Amino acid sequence: MKRRSLLAGAGALAAAPLIDVPAATAAEQPKHGGKGVLTGAQALAKDDWRALAGQKVGVISNPTGILNDLNHIVDTMHASGKVNVVAVFGPEHGFRGSAQAGGSEGDHVDPRTGIMVYDAYGANAAKLVTLYQKSGVETVVFDIQDVGARFYTYIWTMYEAMLAAVQTGAKFVVLDRPNPVGGYARGPMLKPGFTSGVGKEEIIQQHGMTVGELARLFNAEYLPLDANGARLKELQVIKVEGWKRDQLYADTGLTWVMPSPNMPTPDTALLYPGTCLFEATNMSEGRGTTRPFELIGAPYVDYRWAQALQAKNIPGVDFREAYFTPFISKNANVLCGGVQVQITDPHKVEAIVAATHMIVEAKKLYPGFAWRTGDNPPGRWIDLLTGSDRFRTMLDGGASAEQIVAAWKSETDAWTARRAKYLLYKGAHR
C-alpha cells in the first residue's frame, strides 16, 4: 500500500520530523469520513497515535475534537492506553462545551476519563506555563475546529499555549482541520494599538488559513526567541488529507460539530466573519435564536432594511424580511424587525462586504442605530473587531460601503502575499 507523509514542519520554516502512515482507502473510511477528506486527528489515530508515544501529553480541545466515529480524541486516546494524557485544557465554552459565550467550565476532573481539566479560557502564557509545569506536560496537542475569523478566540488560545510551550520547552502538535470558510483572505488588518483578546497579533479579519498554517506563521513571526535563539522546541502540524483551499466545509463531507453554542451550522460560520460586527451595535446579532449571525435586527427596524439590501444585489446572499424575539443577549424578549441573510451561493459569499453594506444601510435608515452601550470610549468594540478605528470613522463620516471596503484592499493583498510561505494546502490563494 502506498504510504504518505502526514507531518508538516513549521518554525522559521524548518522541517519537522515526518511520520509515514498508510494512505486511507475507501474501505477504511468510517461513515463520517467524508469525500476523501481526512482530518489531522483522524490521520494520527489511524497511525495508532505513534507521534505521541512515550510522552506526557496535554490536550487543548473542545467538542469539535472528534474522530470519524464521532468519539472525542481525548476519550479515544485514553481508552487506547497508548497515549499518556496527563491534562486537558479547556478554551472558551469549555472542554465539553457546556458554557455559553464568555464562559468556561473551570478546573475539574473529567468524570469520563478521570483526567484533570484546566480552565484555559483567557489564560495568558504565564498561567499556562504554571499549568504545564503542574501537570508535567511534555507535549501539547491542539485540536479545535476554527471558523476562520480573527476574533474567534480559539486561535488566540493556541497562540498563548505556544508562547507557554516556548518557555517550558514543550513540543507543540497541531491536529489540523479544514478552514470551513475556505482559503481566501478577506477584510482589514489589525493595527497596532487595537490588540485585545479577540486579536493579539496583526492578522487579517478573515485570514483564510487553517490553524496549522497559523501556527507556522505565529512561530516564525510572533513567538519570542528563547535563550538559545529558538522559538518552539518542536512544532508539528499533522495535515488534513484531501482538502483544497477553495473548498468550504460543506464540500468536505465531514460532520459539523458546533465549535461554540452560537455556531450551529457551516452557514453560520460562512457569515460570521462579517455579521459578528453587529455585536458592536445595539442590534441583535441573533444570539438567543435558532439562527445566530443569520438573523439580524432591532426593535426599531422595519421592512425597509431588507428592501434596501436586496436592491444591492450583493453576491452570494439574499435578504429576507424577518421578525424574531431573542431569548438571551441584546434585546432579549423584545420583538425585533430585521433580516435573515439567506445564502444563495456559498462560494460567492463575502461576509465582511455583506455586513458592511448592512451596517451602512441600517445607519442611513434608522436614527435609533447606535454602537452598543457600555463601550468606553463609545464604539471601542467595533474598533477591536475590525482592527482599527477606520471602519467606525468612515461610517460616521458618511462613507459608502464601497468606499469602506476599498480602504482595506491593499492590506488584504499584502496579507495574501505575506502568508504564502506558511500555507500547506493547494488551491486558489487569493
N, C-alpha and C positions, 0 to 999 in steps of 0.2 A: 504494500500500500504506500502510496506517495505520502511523504511527510513534509510538513511546512513549519516555518518558524513563527512563534507566537509573540515573542517578546521584542518590543522595540525600545532601544535605549534612549535616554534623554540626559540632560545635564547641559553643558555647553556643547550639545550635540555629540557627546561621547557615546560610543556604542555600549549598550548594556549586554550582559550575557544572554545568549539565545538558548531557548529550550525547544527541541524538536518534539512534536507530538503528532500522532496520526491525524490525517485530514479526515473530517467528518464525511460520512457517506449519507445518502438519503435515508437508508435503512436505520442508521444510528441516530437520526434526528428525532428527539421526542416530539410529541404532538404540538407543543408550544414553541418549537424552534423557529419556524417561520422563514420561508422563501430563501433558504441558504444563508441567512444572517445568523452568526453565532457571536454572542456577547463574550467579552473577556472573561467574565465569571464562568460561563459555560465551558469555554476553552480550557480554563485552568482545572475545572472539575473533571473534564474529560481526560485530562492528563494526570488524574489521580492526585492532584494538589502537589505535584512534585516540587514546584518552585518554593513551597513554604515548608518543606520537610525539615525537621530538626531545629526549628526556630520558635521563639516565643512571639506569638502573633497578636497584634491588636487590630481590631477591625472597626473602621468608620463606615457605618451603613445605616440604612433605614428600610422601610418595607419594599423599596424598589430593588434591593439586592437579591433578586431571585434567580433561580436556575430555570431551565426549560420545563421541569416538572412542577414549577411554582413553589418549590421549597426554598427557604431562605438560605443563603450561603453559610451563615453562622450555624444554623441548625444542622446543615449537611456536613460542614467541616467537623463539628462537634461529634455528630453521630458516627462519622467515618473512623474516628480515632487516629487519623493521620495528620491532623493539624492541631497544634497546641495553642488554642485561642485562650489567652490569659486575660483579655479585656476587650470590651466593646465600647465604642464612643458614639453617643447619640447626638445628631445635629438638631437643628430646629425641627419641631414636631416630634422628636424622639426616635429612638431605635425602632420601636414597634409602631410608631406613627399615631400615638394616642392623643397628642397635644395639638391645639389649634395654632393659628399664626401668632408668632411672637412668643410661643411657649415651648416647653421641653418636659421630659419625664423625670428629671432629677437623677441623682445617683441611686442605683438599686441593684439587687441581684436578679438576673433574668430568671423567672420561675421555670422556664422550659429547659434551659441548659445549665443553670447554676453559675453562669459566667457573670462577673461583675460588669455592670454597665455604668459608664461615667457620662455625666452631662457635659457635652462639648458645645452646646449652642452658645454662641457669643464668647466662647473661650478663646483667649489670646494664646500666643505661643508660650508665654511664661507658665500659664496654668497647665497647658498640655505637656510641657516639659515635666512638671511635677507629677502629672498622671502617668506619663510614660515610665518615669523612674519608680513610682509607687507600684506599678503593675509589672515592672520588669520587661516591658515590651522591647523586642529587638527588631521587629519588622512591623511596619504599619501598612495595612491594606485599606485602600479606599474603594468603595463600590456603592455609588449612588447615581441614579438617573438624573442628570441635569436637564434643564429645559432651554438652555441657550441664551439666557438674558443675564447681563452684568449684575443686575440687582437681585437675582435669585441666590440665596445666601449659601448654598451648599459649596459653591466653588471657593468661597472665602473661608469656609470651614477647612477645606482641603489646603488652602494656602497657609493658614495658621498651623495646620498639622505638619506641613512641610517645613515651615520655619522651626518648629519644635524638633523635627527629625534632624535638622542640621545641627542643632545644639546638643542633642543626645547621641548622635552618631547612628541613629536608627536607619535601616533600609526602608525605602518607600515604594510600594507597589500599587499601581492604579489598574483596576479591572475596568477596562474601557467599555462604554456603551455608546450607541449612536446619538448624535445630536438630533433630537426629534423635530427640530425646525430646519434641518438641513445645514449645509456648509457655507452658505453665503453670509457675508458680513453686511450689517446694516446699522445706520444711525450714527450718533455723535460720540466723540471720545470723552472720557472722563478727564477733567482738567485738574491741575494742582490746586489745592485749597478746597476741593469738593470730595475728598475721600471720606468714607464712612463705613459702617458695617455692611452697606449694600454696594460697596465699590472701594476696595482698598488699594488698588493699583490702576494704572492708566490703561484700560482696555475699552473696546468699543461697546456700545449698548447691546447690540445683538452680535456676539463675537463670531459665530459661525464655526466654532471649534468643539471638539469633544473634550471631556475632562482630561483625558490622557494627553491630548495636544496642548491644552492649557497648562498642565503640569510641566511639560517640556519647556514652555515659554517662561513660566514662573521660575523654574530652576535656573534657566540660562540668564534671565534678565532681572529678576527681582529678589531672589534669595541672597542673603549676605554670605560672604566668604567666611569659612571658619579659620581657625588659627593656622591650618595647613594650606590655606589658599583654595580650598574646595568648597563646594556647596553641599548638596546631598551626598552622603557616603555612597549611595547607590539608588538610582531611580529606574524602575522597570514599569513599562506600560504593556500590559497584556492586551493585544489588539482585538478589535472586533473583526470577525471574518465575514466577507461578503457584503460589506456596506460601502456605498459610494457617497460622495459629498452632496450630490444633488437628490438624494433620497430623503424623504420625510419619514416620520415614524410609521405612518400608515403603509408605507411601501415595504417595510421590513417584515411584516407578518408576526413580529414579536408581540407578546402580551403586554398591554399597558397596565402598569400599577401606578396609582396616584402618588406622585412624589411628595405631595402635600394635600391637605384636605380640600383646598380650593383649586386643584389642578386635576379635575376628573377625567378629562379626555385629551387625546392628542390635538384636537381642535382648540382646546383651551390653551395649550402650550403654544400653538401657532400664533394666537392673538396676543398672548401675554406680554411679549417684549414691547408692545405698543399700548395696549389698553390698561396695563398696570399703571400708566401715568395718571389714570383717574383716581388712584389712591391719593394723589396730591391735591385733589379738588374736593369741593363739597358735594360732589355727585357720587352715587353708589357705583362701585365697580362690579356689582353683582355678588359680592360676598353675602352669604345668607340666602342664596337662591340655588337652584339646581344648575345654573349656567353662569358661574363666576367668570368675569372678564369677557363674557359674550353679551350679557345683559348689562347695559349702562344707562343710568338715568337719575332723576331727581324729582322731588315733588313739583318743581316749577317748570318741568319740561313737558311739551305737548307734541302734537303730530308734526309740527314744522321742522323739527330737527331731522327726523327720518326723511322727510320730503327733500330738505336741502342736501343731505348727504347722498341720497340716492341719485340726485341730479348730477353729482360729481363724477359718476361712472368710475369709481376707484377700482382698479384691477383686483380681481380675486374675491371681492366681497360685495354683498348687498346689505341694505339696512332696512329691517322690518320695524315698523312702529310697534312698540311693546309697552305693557304696563305690568308692574310687579311690585311685591312688598317684601323687602328683605327681612329676615328674622333676626339677623345679627349685624353688627358693624354700623356704618353710616346709614342714616335714615331707616333704622330698624323699626319695623312695624308701622311704617308710613308708606302709603301708596306712591309709587314713583312712575312718572312717564319717561319714556326714553326709546331706546332701540335695542333690538337684538342683532348683533353682527352675524350675518349668515355667510359662511364660506362657500363660494361658488366654484373656485378653482384653487385648491391648496397650494399649487406650485407657483401661483401668481401673487399670493398674499405677501404684502409688505406691511407688517403690522404697525411699525412706527410711523410710516407715511399715513396709513389709515387713521391712526389715533390722533395724529397732528391735525388732519382735516376735521376730525370730530371735535377736538378742543377748540379750534379756531371758530367753527360754526356755532358751538354752544356759547362761547363768549359773545359772539356777534348777535345772537338771537335773544339771550336771556340776561337781564340785569342781575338776576339772582346768582349767576355763575360766580364762583369765587374759589380761591385756594382754600385748602382745608383749615379749619380753626385749630389753634394751639401751636402753630409753627412760629418759631422765633429765630430770625425775622419772618414775616409773612412770605409764603412761597418757598421757604427753605427746602421743603420735601421735593418739590418739582426740580429744584436745582440739583439735589443729590441724585435723583433718579435719572435725569438727563445728563448729569456730569458737569454742569456749569450753570451760570445764570443766563446764558444766551437765549434759551428757549423761552424762558419767562419774560425777559426784557423785550424780545422781539414780539411776542404775543401781546404784551401790554402796550407796545408801541404801534400796534395795528398792522403788523406784517401779515402777509398771506401765508397759507400753508405751504405753497410752493416756495416762497422766499425762505421760510424756516428750514425746510428740507434741503434746499440748495446750500444753505450755510454750512452744513456738515459734510458735504460730498468729498471735499479734499481730505478730511480726516478719515472717512471710510476707505478711500483709495490708499492712503498711507498705511492704514492698519492692514489692509489686504496684502500689500506688498511685504510688510514687516513680519507678518505671521507665517509667511510661506514656508520658511525653512523648518518650522516646527510641525507641519502637517504630516499625517500618517496615512491618509486615505486619498484615493484618486477620485477624479470627477471635477466638475466645474468649480473654480476657486474664486469667482468674482464676488 
